[in-house]
Amino acid sequence: VDLFASPKAMLPRRNGAVGLNYIHHSRVYAWKTKTADTNETSYAFGIIRVFAGEFARIGFLKKGVDVFHQPLPSWSESWRVSSPTVIKMIASGKAVQIGWLMDGDELEFNKSCVLPSGEGTPSQSFSEIFPDRRFVVAGFMDATHIRLRPSYLSDEGMDQVFADLPLSVQNIISGEGWQATVGKALADPDLRVLRRSILGVPRWKDSCDHKSTDGGVGRLPKSWQPIVEARRLLG
């Protein structure tokens, strides 16, 4: 039964519905799988986007609720617009949440095979032209794709050089960005999600905990590695 005119996240209102556009964060899930060639155990990854516009409806505005880990109702828009594979794995108990991502998070890759390719031969890939391996989350396009932009690159001041680049590489720098497939990008065994201190140093421990204004303990977000968390939680 079609409840809304659009497959996008919607919030019902009198005489219609309004779109949910602002994504507060995306929860990252992992589950065990088998490689097709060697039948060895590996890990698959997926996301569920959590929309701020339905926080009140699903009870996320109540005091003490951890919006990054509180279970999502199965009737929420976050579930409705998620990948059926991810929902199936969570419902079956095979998938666990291993972390979360937000706009502005820094992702550091070390394997060039995961990085986006440019036009032409594989030697024209982005990683061959630029040594930059750090990207910033710039949006969650849909249930299976995430937009990433280079952390240290800009087209400013490189008019002639920029004009000579493959169009797809130009688009990554100043256009739509790298529209990465979640399952492929997060499966990079060297991927690190970096959260930095005020001095720019990656924060890896909870030792930076601070007292919140209401007397409780508030933890600052720390850096993490998807493959490491998957192994820790799934074995």
LINFENWO-V286085 format. One record per helix or strand. SS is the DSSP state (@ for helix, = for strand). FROM is the first residue (numbers start at 1). LEN is the number of residues. Records with the same first field share a line. If there is no record, write none. Layout:
# LINFENWO-V286085
SS->FROM-LEN + FROM-LEN
This chain:
# LINFENWO-V286085
=->10-4 + 16-4 + 23-12 + 41-11 + 96-6 + 106-3 + 134-7 + 145-6 + 178-4 + 192-3 + 196-1 + 202-1 + 210-2 + 217-2 + 224-1
@->52-3 + 77-4 + 84-8 + 122-3 + 126-4 + 159-5 + 167-8 + 182-4 + 206-3 + 226-9
